[in-house]
Amino acid sequence: MGKKLSLPLIYLIGALAVVVGCFCPIITISLGFLGKIDFTIIDAFRDLKDLDSWLALLMFVAAVVGVVFCFVGAKNVSLIRLCAIVASIVIGLIFFARGGFFKDWFKITGFGFYVIIVGWVLGVVGAITNK
């Protein structure tokens, strides 16, 4: 019989939530009768000219690496997944802190920000428990 593949489901859901959260609006600004503006992490790294763009890209890439290593069997794969989610968290917190997100933006946070936070929590829980 072949080796049974066991996916770290909690970690996978968390890492996928971070990836999906990057496509959802993290900031929603209502302009009254003019409509609203939605800003996503993907919008942040369309133009890689400043540090914030690179931080957004690296946060996204770290989450994608975590998803990929859920399906790849390698030596020390659980350590790699833990490093990927921790890197996504650290880089994401730096990105949000540089933008003044924690001071002013909680008034206008969008759905994507909360999806990313839940994804980070699930990713850490899944990486620690290896489930």
C-alpha positions in Angstrom: 0.0 0.0 0.0 1.1 3.5 -0.7 1.9 6.2 1.8 -1.3 8.0 3.0 -1.2 11.7 2.4 -2.3 13.7 5.3 -2.9 17.4 4.7 -2.5 19.9 7.6 -6.1 21.1 7.2 -6.1 23.8 9.8 -2.9 25.3 8.5 -4.1 25.0 4.9 -7.3 26.8 5.7 -5.4 29.6 7.5 -2.8 30.0 4.7 -5.5 30.1 2.1 -7.4 32.6 4.1 -4.4 34.9 4.0 -4.1 34.5 0.3 -7.8 35.1 -0.3 -7.7 38.1 2.1 -5.1 39.7 -0.1 -7.6 39.8 -2.9 -10.4 41.2 -0.6 -10.6 44.9 0.3 -8.6 45.8 3.4 -9.7 49.4 3.2 -13.1 50.6 2.2 -13.7 54.4 2.0 -17.2 55.6 1.3 -17.3 58.8 -0.8 -21.1 59.4 -0.4 -22.9 59.7 -3.7 -19.6 59.2 -5.6 -19.4 55.6 -4.5 -16.6 53.9 -2.6 -13.0 53.0 -2.9 -11.7 49.5 -2.1 -8.0 48.9 -1.6 -6.6 45.4 -1.6 -3.1 44.0 -0.9 -2.9 43.1 -4.6 -3.3 46.8 -5.4 -0.4 47.6 -3.1 2.1 45.6 -5.1 1.1 46.5 -8.7 3.8 49.1 -8.7 7.0 47.9 -6.9 8.6 51.3 -6.4 8.5 51.6 -2.6 9.1 49.5 0.5 5.4 49.1 1.2 4.8 47.5 -2.2 7.6 45.0 -1.5 6.3 44.2 1.9 2.8 43.5 0.5 4.3 41.3 -2.1 6.4 39.4 0.4 3.5 38.9 2.7 1.5 37.4 -0.1 4.3 35.2 -1.4 5.0 33.8 2.2 1.4 32.7 2.4 1.5 31.1 -1.0 4.7 29.3 0.0 2.9 28.0 3.0 0.0 26.7 0.8 2.5 25.0 -1.6 4.3 23.2 1.2 1.0 21.7 2.4 1.1 19.6 -0.7 4.9 19.0 -1.0 6.5 16.3 1.0 10.0 17.4 2.0 12.3 17.1 4.9 11.3 19.4 7.8 8.2 20.5 5.9 6.4 21.4 9.2 9.3 23.8 10.0 9.1 25.4 6.6 5.3 25.9 7.0 5.8 27.5 10.4 8.5 29.8 9.0 6.2 30.8 6.1 3.3 31.8 8.3 5.6 33.6 10.8 7.2 35.5 7.9 3.8 36.4 6.5 2.7 37.7 9.9 5.9 39.7 10.6 6.0 41.2 7.1 2.2 41.9 7.2 2.4 43.6 10.6 5.3 45.8 9.3 3.2 46.6 6.2 0.2 47.6 8.3 2.2 49.5 10.9 4.1 51.5 8.2 0.7 52.5 6.7 -0.5 53.8 10.1 -3.2 51.1 10.0 -3.2 50.5 13.7 -3.7 54.2 14.5 -6.2 55.5 12.0 -7.4 52.8 9.7 -9.5 50.7 12.1 -12.3 53.1 11.2 -12.3 52.1 7.6 -11.0 48.5 7.6 -12.5 46.2 5.1 -13.4 42.5 5.1 -10.0 41.4 3.7 -8.1 42.7 6.8 -10.2 40.5 9.1 -9.8 37.5 6.8 -6.0 37.9 6.9 -6.0 38.1 10.7 -8.1 35.0 11.0 -5.9 33.3 8.5 -2.8 34.1 10.5 -4.4 32.8 13.7 -5.4 29.5 12.0 -2.1 29.2 10.3 -0.2 29.5 13.6 -2.5 27.1 15.4 -2.2 24.6 12.5 1.6 25.0 12.3 2.0 24.4 16.1 -0.4 21.5 16.3 0.7 20.2 12.8 -2.9 19.7 11.8 
